[in-house]
Amino acid sequence: MSINPTRGGTPTQGNEFTIADPVGSFMSTVTGVVTAPAVFFNNIRKVGDFVSPLVFSLICYAIAGVLGGIVALIRGNGIGQALGTIIGTPIISTLFLFVVAGIIHLFVMLLVKPSSTGYESTYRATAYSLPISSLVSWVPFIGPFIGFAAFLYTIYLTIMGVRELHSTTTQSAALAVLIPVGILFLLLLCLFIVAASVLLAALGMNS
């Protein structure tokens, strides 16, 4: 694969999200990222604008939070849980996104060794990719399954973003994204096993 050192580095935003046109650019960004990620990330700037991807991710998580809160109310879970979902989802998810981007960037520095781009490029790739799965994860009953499938696809989108914004190969971008994702998955699996063991032990003591 040939590497074009200037791709993704133009100052124009292309079809990137912009606060000046929040509705139209949000829809075009989602469409561009989902249907043609390589083209989308190739046409946006690498650095110089933290705000656009940050606001884009906030909107995605806010939509998920509001719709999830409405579903909670319909299910009769109480207004407290609904408000917690509406308020907590965008805040917690956005903060978590910064952390995930940071972890991925550690592996970008190890495997890609970018010379002209830094954490911002990795954050932009992550913020325009991962939050998209939240737009469908709130759907009742089938949401978790659709959300998981969408999450797997957003991993691919993140790989495309890292590849284009750091001007590297698909293999290097895939390793930089998949290794930390795999580590996080294993950690969550270990936590689940520990929690399940504690719960089973507590139930056994009470029986």
ZADREN-786143 format. One line per 5 residues: number of its first residue (from 1); their letters; for each residue y, x, z of N, C-alpha, C. Coordinates in nm, 2 decimals. Each point is the difference from the previous one (the first is absolute). Example, Ala and Ser with C-alpha at 12.3 -4.5 7.8 and 13.67 -1.06 7.14 Angstrom:
! residues 2
1 = AS = -0.57:1.32:0.78:0.12:-0.09:0.00:0.12:0.09:0.00 | 0.11:-0.04:-0.07:0.11:0.09:0.00:0.11:-0.08:0.08
This chain:
! residues 207
1 = MSINP = -0.12:0.08:0.00:0.12:-0.08:0.00:0.12:0.09:0.00 | 0.09:-0.03:-0.09:0.13:0.08:-0.01:0.10:-0.05:0.10 | 0.07:0.09:0.06:0.10:-0.03:0.10:0.14:0.01:-0.05 | 0.07:-0.11:0.01:0.14:0.00:-0.05:0.09:0.02:0.12 | 0.07:0.11:0.02:0.07:0.03:0.13:0.12:-0.09:0.01
6 = TRGGT = 0.05:-0.07:-0.10:0.12:-0.08:0.01:-0.04:-0.15:0.02 | -0.12:-0.04:-0.01:-0.03:-0.14:0.01:0.03:-0.05:0.14 | 0.05:-0.12:0.01:0.03:-0.06:0.13:0.12:0.06:0.06 | 0.07:0.10:-0.06:0.11:0.06:0.06:0.13:-0.04:-0.05 | 0.01:-0.10:-0.10:0.12:-0.04:-0.05:0.08:-0.09:0.10
11 = PTQGN = 0.13:0.00:0.00:0.08:-0.07:0.10:0.00:-0.15:-0.02 | -0.05:-0.05:-0.11:0.00:-0.14:-0.02:-0.11:-0.07:0.09 | 0.02:-0.12:0.04:-0.10:-0.07:0.08:-0.10:-0.07:-0.09 | 0.02:-0.02:-0.13:-0.09:-0.07:-0.08:-0.03:-0.14:0.05 | -0.12:-0.04:0.03:-0.03:-0.13:0.05:-0.03:0.01:0.15
16 = EFTIA = 0.06:0.10:0.06:-0.02:0.01:0.15:0.08:-0.10:0.07 | -0.04:-0.04:0.12:0.07:-0.10:0.08:0.14:0.05:0.04 | 0.09:-0.09:-0.01:0.14:0.03:0.04:0.06:-0.11:0.08 | 0.08:0.03:0.10:0.06:-0.10:0.08:0.10:-0.09:-0.07 | 0.05:0.06:-0.11:0.10:-0.08:-0.08:-0.06:-0.12:-0.07
21 = DPVGS = -0.13:0.01:-0.02:-0.08:-0.12:-0.06:-0.13:-0.01:0.07 | 0.01:-0.05:0.13:-0.12:0.00:0.08:-0.12:-0.08:-0.05 | 0.03:-0.12:-0.06:-0.11:-0.09:-0.04:-0.06:0.05:-0.13 | 0.09:0.02:-0.10:-0.05:0.04:-0.13:-0.07:0.13:0.00 | 0.06:0.10:0.07:-0.05:0.14:0.00:-0.13:0.00:0.09
26 = FMSTV = -0.01:-0.09:0.10:-0.12:0.00:0.08:-0.12:-0.05:-0.09 | 0.02:-0.10:-0.07:-0.10:-0.05:-0.09:-0.04:0.10:-0.11 | 0.10:0.06:-0.06:-0.03:0.10:-0.10:-0.07:0.12:0.06 | 0.04:0.04:0.12:-0.07:0.11:0.07:-0.14:-0.03:0.03 | -0.03:-0.11:0.05:-0.14:-0.04:0.03:-0.08:0.00:-0.13
31 = TGVVT = 0.05:-0.06:-0.10:-0.07:-0.01:-0.13:-0.02:0.14:-0.06 | 0.10:0.08:0.01:-0.01:0.14:-0.06:-0.10:0.08:0.08 | 0.00:0.00:0.13:-0.09:0.08:0.08:-0.14:-0.05:-0.02 | -0.02:-0.13:0.00:-0.14:-0.05:-0.01:-0.06:0.01:-0.14 | 0.08:-0.02:-0.10:-0.06:0.00:-0.14:0.01:0.13:-0.07
36 = APAVF = 0.10:0.08:0.03:0.02:0.13:-0.07:0.06:0.10:0.10 | -0.08:0.04:0.10:0.05:0.09:0.10:0.04:0.14:-0.05 | -0.07:0.06:-0.09:0.04:0.13:-0.06:0.14:-0.01:-0.06 | 0.02:-0.10:-0.08:0.13:-0.02:-0.07:0.11:-0.02:0.10 | -0.03:-0.09:0.10:0.10:-0.03:0.10:0.05:0.12:0.07
41 = FNNIR = -0.10:0.08:0.06:0.04:0.12:0.08:0.05:0.11:-0.09 | -0.03:0.00:-0.12:0.05:0.10:-0.09:0.15:-0.02:-0.03 | 0.04:-0.13:0.01:0.14:-0.04:-0.04:0.09:-0.01:0.12 | -0.04:0.02:0.12:0.09:0.00:0.11:0.03:0.14:0.05 | 0.11:0.01:0.08:0.04:0.13:0.05:-0.10:0.04:0.11
46 = KVGDF = -0.01:0.13:0.01:-0.09:0.06:0.10:0.06:0.00:0.14 | 0.13:0.03:0.01:0.07:0.01:0.12:0.14:-0.06:-0.01 | 0.07:-0.01:0.11:0.14:-0.04:0.00:0.02:-0.15:0.03 | -0.11:-0.07:0.04:0.02:-0.14:0.04:-0.11:-0.05:0.09 | 0.02:0.01:0.13:-0.10:-0.05:0.09:0.01:-0.15:0.02
51 = VSPLV = 0.12:-0.05:-0.03:0.03:-0.14:0.04:-0.08:-0.10:-0.09 | 0.00:0.02:-0.13:-0.07:-0.09:-0.09:-0.15:-0.02:0.04 | -0.08:0.10:0.01:-0.14:-0.02:0.04:-0.01:-0.06:0.14 | 0.09:0.04:0.09:-0.01:-0.05:0.14:0.03:-0.15:0.00 | 0.10:-0.05:-0.07:0.03:-0.14:0.00:-0.11:-0.07:-0.08
56 = FSLIC = -0.05:0.06:-0.10:-0.11:-0.07:-0.08:-0.12:-0.02:0.10 | -0.04:0.10:0.07:-0.11:-0.02:0.09:0.03:-0.10:0.11 | 0.12:0.00:0.05:0.04:-0.10:0.10:-0.01:-0.14:-0.05 | 0.04:-0.02:-0.13:-0.01:-0.13:-0.06:-0.15:-0.05:-0.01 | -0.08:0.10:-0.04:-0.15:-0.04:-0.01:-0.05:-0.04:0.13
61 = YAIAG = 0.03:0.08:0.10:-0.06:-0.03:0.14:0.07:-0.12:0.06 | 0.12:-0.02:-0.03:0.07:-0.12:0.05:-0.06:-0.13:-0.06 | -0.03:0.00:-0.13:-0.07:-0.11:-0.07:-0.13:-0.02:0.07 | -0.08:0.10:0.02:-0.13:-0.01:0.06:0.01:-0.06:0.14 | 0.11:0.05:0.08:0.02:-0.04:0.13:0.03:-0.15:0.01
66 = VLGGI = 0.09:-0.05:-0.09:0.05:-0.14:0.01:-0.12:-0.09:-0.04 | -0.07:0.04:-0.11:-0.11:-0.09:-0.05:-0.11:0.00:0.10 | -0.03:0.12:0.06:-0.10:0.01:0.11:0.04:-0.08:0.12 | 0.13:0.00:0.04:0.04:-0.08:0.11:-0.01:-0.15:-0.03 | 0.03:-0.04:-0.12:-0.02:-0.14:-0.04:-0.15:-0.05:0.01
71 = VALIR = -0.08:0.09:-0.05:-0.15:-0.02:0.01:-0.04:-0.02:0.15 | 0.06:0.09:0.09:-0.04:0.00:0.14:0.05:-0.14:0.06 | 0.11:-0.05:-0.04:0.05:-0.13:0.05:-0.09:-0.11:-0.05 | -0.04:0.00:-0.12:-0.09:-0.10:-0.06:-0.13:0.00:0.08 | -0.05:0.11:0.03:-0.12:0.01:0.07:0.01:-0.03:0.15
76 = GNGIG = 0.12:-0.03:0.05:0.02:-0.04:0.14:0.00:0.12:0.09 | 0.03:0.12:-0.04:0.00:0.12:0.09:0.12:0.01:0.09 | 0.10:-0.09:-0.02:0.12:0.01:0.08:0.11:0.07:-0.06 | 0.12:-0.04:0.04:0.12:0.06:-0.06:0.02:0.14:0.04 | -0.05:0.04:0.12:0.01:0.14:0.05:-0.07:0.09:-0.10
81 = QALGT = -0.12:-0.03:-0.03:-0.08:0.09:-0.09:0.06:0.00:-0.14 | 0.05:-0.12:-0.04:0.07:-0.01:-0.13:0.12:0.09:-0.01 | 0.08:0.00:0.10:0.12:0.08:0.01:-0.03:0.15:0.01 | -0.11:0.03:0.07:-0.04:0.14:0.01:-0.05:0.05:-0.13 | -0.07:-0.08:-0.08:-0.04:0.04:-0.13:0.12:0.02:-0.10
86 = IIGTP = 0.10:-0.10:0.01:0.11:0.01:-0.09:0.09:0.12:0.03 | 0.02:0.03:0.13:0.09:0.11:0.04:-0.08:0.13:0.00 | -0.12:0.00:0.05:-0.07:0.12:0.02:-0.06:0.07:-0.13 | -0.04:-0.09:-0.09:-0.06:0.06:-0.12:0.09:0.09:-0.08 | 0.13:-0.04:-0.03:0.08:0.10:-0.08:0.04:0.12:0.08
91 = IISTL = 0.02:-0.01:0.13:0.04:0.11:0.08:-0.11:0.10:0.02 | -0.12:-0.05:0.05:-0.11:0.09:0.02:-0.05:0.06:-0.13 | -0.01:-0.08:-0.10:-0.06:0.05:-0.13:0.09:0.10:-0.06 | 0.13:-0.01:0.01:0.10:0.09:-0.06:-0.01:0.13:0.07 | 0.00:0.00:0.13:-0.02:0.12:0.08:-0.13:0.07:-0.03
96 = FLFVV = -0.11:-0.07:-0.01:-0.13:0.05:-0.03:0.00:0.07:-0.14 | 0.08:-0.06:-0.09:0.01:0.05:-0.14:0.06:0.14:0.00 | 0.10:0.03:0.09:0.06:0.13:0.01:-0.11:0.10:0.05 | -0.08:-0.04:0.09:-0.10:0.09:0.06:-0.11:0.03:-0.11 | -0.04:-0.11:-0.07:-0.10:0.02:-0.10:0.05:0.10:-0.11
101 = AGIIH = 0.12:-0.03:-0.04:0.06:0.09:-0.10:0.01:0.15:0.05 | 0.03:0.01:0.12:0.00:0.14:0.06:-0.13:0.07:0.00 | -0.11:-0.08:0.04:-0.13:0.06:0.00:-0.04:0.03:-0.14 | 0.02:-0.08:-0.10:-0.03:0.03:-0.14:0.07:0.12:-0.05 | 0.13:0.01:0.05:0.08:0.11:-0.05:-0.05:0.14:0.05
106 = LFVML = -0.06:-0.01:0.12:-0.06:0.13:0.05:-0.11:0.05:-0.10 | -0.08:-0.09:-0.05:-0.10:0.04:-0.10:0.06:0.03:-0.13 | 0.11:-0.07:-0.04:0.07:0.04:-0.12:0.05:0.14:0.01 | 0.06:0.04:0.11:0.04:0.14:0.02:-0.11:0.10:-0.01 | -0.12:-0.04:0.05:-0.11:0.09:0.00:-0.07:0.01:-0.14
111 = LVKPS = -0.01:-0.11:-0.07:-0.07:-0.01:-0.12:0.08:0.01:-0.13 | 0.12:-0.06:0.01:0.09:0.00:-0.12:0.10:0.11:0.01 | 0.05:0.03:0.12:0.10:0.11:0.02:0.12:-0.03:-0.09 | 0.07:-0.11:0.01:0.11:-0.03:-0.08:0.12:0.09:0.02 | 0.06:0.04:-0.11:0.11:0.10:0.01:0.14:-0.07:0.00
116 = STGYE = 0.01:-0.12:-0.06:0.13:-0.06:-0.01:0.01:-0.14:0.07 | -0.11:-0.04:0.05:0.00:-0.13:0.06:-0.06:0.01:0.14 | 0.04:-0.09:0.09:-0.05:0.00:0.14:-0.05:-0.13:0.05 | 0.02:-0.02:0.13:-0.05:-0.12:0.06:0.05:-0.13:-0.06 | 0.13:0.00:-0.05:0.06:-0.12:-0.06:-0.08:-0.05:-0.12
121 = STYRA = -0.05:0.09:-0.08:-0.08:-0.04:-0.12:-0.13:-0.06:0.04 | -0.06:0.05:0.11:-0.13:-0.06:0.05:0.03:-0.13:0.06 | 0.11:-0.01:0.07:0.04:-0.13:0.06:0.02:-0.10:-0.11 | 0.07:0.03:-0.10:0.03:-0.09:-0.11:-0.12:-0.05:-0.07 | -0.10:0.09:-0.02:-0.13:-0.03:-0.06:-0.07:-0.10:0.09
126 = TAYSL = 0.00:0.02:0.13:-0.07:-0.08:0.10:0.07:-0.13:0.02 | 0.13:0.00:0.01:0.08:-0.13:0.03:0.00:-0.09:-0.12 | -0.02:0.04:-0.12:-0.01:-0.09:-0.11:-0.14:-0.04:-0.03 | -0.10:0.05:0.07:-0.14:-0.03:-0.03:-0.06:-0.08:0.11 | -0.02:0.06:0.12:-0.08:-0.06:0.11:0.05:-0.14:0.04
131 = PISSL = 0.13:-0.02:0.01:0.05:-0.14:0.05:-0.04:-0.11:-0.09 | -0.03:0.02:-0.12:-0.03:-0.10:-0.10:-0.13:-0.09:0.05 | -0.09:0.07:0.06:-0.12:-0.07:0.05:0.03:-0.11:0.10 | 0.11:0.02:0.08:0.04:-0.09:0.10:0.04:-0.14:-0.06 | 0.04:0.00:-0.13:0.05:-0.12:-0.06:-0.11:-0.10:-0.02
136 = VSWVP = -0.13:0.04:0.01:-0.11:-0.09:-0.01:-0.09:-0.01:0.13 | 0.02:0.09:0.09:-0.08:0.01:0.12:0.01:-0.12:0.09 | 0.11:-0.08:-0.01:0.03:-0.11:0.09:-0.08:-0.12:-0.04 | -0.06:-0.01:-0.12:-0.06:-0.12:-0.05:-0.11:-0.04:0.10 | 0.00:-0.13:0.04:-0.11:-0.05:0.10:-0.14:0.02:-0.06
141 = FIGPF = -0.09:0.03:0.09:-0.14:0.01:-0.02:-0.04:0.12:-0.09 | 0.06:0.00:-0.12:-0.04:0.11:-0.09:0.09:0.12:0.00 | 0.11:-0.02:0.07:0.11:0.11:0.01:-0.06:0.14:0.03 | -0.08:0.01:0.10:-0.05:0.13:0.04:-0.08:0.07:-0.11 | -0.08:-0.08:-0.07:-0.08:0.05:-0.11:0.09:0.04:-0.12
146 = IGFAA = 0.09:-0.09:-0.04:0.10:0.04:-0.11:0.08:0.11:0.04 | 0.05:0.00:0.13:0.09:0.11:0.05:-0.07:0.13:0.00 | -0.13:0.01:0.03:-0.08:0.12:0.00:-0.01:0.05:-0.14 | -0.04:-0.09:-0.10:-0.01:0.04:-0.14:0.13:0.05:-0.05 | 0.11:-0.07:0.04:0.14:0.04:-0.04:0.03:0.14:0.06
151 = FLYTI = -0.04:0.02:0.12:0.03:0.13:0.07:-0.07:0.11:-0.08 | -0.12:-0.02:-0.04:-0.08:0.10:-0.07:0.08:0.04:-0.13 | 0.05:-0.11:-0.07:0.08:0.02:-0.12:0.13:0.08:0.03 | 0.06:-0.03:0.11:0.13:0.07:0.03:-0.03:0.15:0.04 | -0.12:0.03:0.04:-0.03:0.14:0.01:0.01:0.07:-0.13
156 = YLTIM = -0.06:-0.07:-0.11:0.01:0.06:-0.13:0.15:0.01:-0.05 | 0.08:-0.11:0.04:0.14:0.01:-0.04:0.07:0.11:0.07 | -0.04:0.03:0.12:0.06:0.11:0.08:-0.03:0.13:-0.07 | -0.13:0.02:-0.04:-0.04:0.12:-0.07:0.08:0.02:-0.13 | 0.03:-0.11:-0.07:0.08:0.01:-0.12:0.14:0.04:0.03
161 = GVREL = 0.05:-0.05:0.11:0.14:0.03:0.04:0.01:0.15:0.04 | -0.09:0.05:0.08:0.00:0.14:0.04:-0.02:0.09:-0.12 | -0.08:-0.04:-0.09:-0.02:0.08:-0.12:0.13:0.01:-0.08 | 0.07:-0.11:-0.03:0.12:0.00:-0.08:0.12:0.06:0.07 | 0.02:-0.04:0.13:0.12:0.05:0.07:-0.01:0.14:0.04
166 = HSTTT = -0.13:0.06:0.01:-0.01:0.14:0.04:-0.04:0.08:-0.13 | -0.01:-0.06:-0.11:-0.03:0.07:-0.13:-0.13:0.08:0.02 | -0.11:-0.06:0.04:-0.12:0.07:0.02:-0.12:-0.07:-0.08 | -0.12:0.04:0.03:-0.11:-0.06:-0.07:-0.06:-0.12:0.08 | -0.08:-0.08:-0.08:-0.06:-0.12:0.07:-0.09:0.05:0.11
171 = QSAAL = -0.08:0.11:-0.02:-0.09:0.05:0.10:0.07:0.04:0.12 | 0.10:0.07:-0.01:0.08:0.05:0.12:0.06:-0.12:0.08 | 0.06:-0.09:-0.08:0.06:-0.12:0.06:-0.10:-0.08:0.08 | -0.12:-0.02:-0.07:-0.11:-0.08:0.06:-0.05:0.06:0.13 | -0.01:0.13:0.00:-0.05:0.07:0.13:0.11:-0.01:0.11
176 = AVLIP = 0.13:0.02:-0.04:0.10:-0.01:0.10:0.01:-0.14:0.06 | -0.04:-0.10:-0.07:0.01:-0.14:0.05:-0.13:-0.04:0.07 | -0.11:0.03:-0.07:-0.13:-0.05:0.05:-0.05:0.07:0.13 | 0.03:0.13:0.01:-0.04:0.07:0.13:0.06:-0.06:0.12 | 0.13:-0.02:0.01:0.06:-0.06:0.12:-0.04:-0.14:0.02
181 = VGILF = -0.01:-0.08:-0.11:-0.05:-0.14:0.01:-0.14:0.00:0.06 | -0.08:0.09:-0.05:-0.14:0.00:0.05:0.00:0.04:0.15 | 0.08:0.09:0.04:0.01:0.04:0.14:0.05:-0.11:0.09 | 0.10:-0.07:-0.05:0.05:-0.12:0.08:-0.11:-0.11:0.01 | -0.07:-0.02:-0.11:-0.11:-0.10:0.00:-0.10:0.04:0.10
186 = LLLLC = -0.04:0.13:0.01:-0.10:0.04:0.09:0.05:-0.01:0.15 | 0.13:0.03:0.02:0.05:-0.02:0.13:0.00:-0.15:0.05 | 0.04:-0.09:-0.10:-0.01:-0.14:0.04:-0.14:-0.05:0.02 | -0.09:0.06:-0.08:-0.14:-0.04:0.02:-0.05:0.05:0.14 | 0.04:0.12:0.04:-0.04:0.05:0.13:0.06:-0.09:0.11
191 = LFIVA = 0.13:-0.04:-0.01:0.06:-0.08:0.10:-0.07:-0.14:0.01 | -0.04:-0.05:-0.12:-0.07:-0.13:0.00:-0.13:0.01:0.07 | -0.08:0.11:-0.02:-0.13:0.02:0.06:0.02:0.01:0.15 | 0.10:0.08:0.04:0.03:0.02:0.15:0.03:-0.13:0.06 | 0.09:-0.08:-0.06:0.05:-0.13:0.05:-0.12:-0.09:0.01
196 = ASVLL = -0.09:-0.01:-0.10:-0.11:-0.08:0.00:-0.10:0.03:0.11 | -0.02:0.13:0.02:-0.09:0.05:0.10:0.05:-0.04:0.14 | 0.13:0.02:0.02:0.06:-0.04:0.13:-0.01:-0.15:0.02 | 0.02:-0.08:-0.10:-0.01:-0.14:0.01:-0.14:-0.05:0.03 | -0.10:0.06:-0.07:-0.14:-0.03:0.02:-0.04:0.04:0.15
201 = AALGM = 0.05:0.11:0.04:-0.04:0.05:0.14:0.06:-0.10:0.10 | 0.12:-0.04:-0.02:0.07:-0.09:0.09:-0.08:-0.14:0.00 | -0.04:-0.05:-0.11:-0.08:-0.12:-0.01:-0.13:0.01:0.07 | -0.06:0.12:-0.01:-0.13:0.03:0.06:0.01:0.00:0.15 | 0.12:0.05:0.05:0.02:0.00:0.15:0.02:-0.13:0.05
206 = NS = 0.06:-0.09:-0.08:0.04:-0.13:0.05:-0.12:-0.10:-0.01 | -0.10:0.03:-0.08:-0.11:-0.09:-0.02:-0.10:0.00:0.12
